């Protein structure tokens, strides 16, 4: 009887040019075991997502929304309408994440919206995605 050890080669991640606490593929610096140090990064040693998203990560932001800026939701609605990802405050936001955020946002009371608006844009999106995931996961079990 054999078993898998779960060992996988440790691939390098590329630092996000605008946020050195994050890798291009989205992993937080605390979760990265090894950074790719070659320039240009070597594809055979680099996380595939980091490598393929690198050109997108280096492009300029499409929008800036400081915490408290309600126009973030308008930008997310535009992403959904245009069916095209965008880069907001140094983070690439895909169409699904934008759609889920707008869906949850539209269902929230105003006091909950105001609490969410105190967060940076990427954290607001992650919070809405977490709410959606929790709702759909629990809804599928019943």
Protein Blocks (a to p, Z undefined) as FASTA:
>chain_A
ZZdehiacdddddddfklmkbcfkopafklpmbdcfbdcddfklgcfklmmmmmmmmpcc
fbdcdehiaklmmmmmmmmmnopacdeehiacdfklmmmmmmmmmmpcfklmmmmmmpcf
klmmmmmmmmmmmmmmmmmmZZ
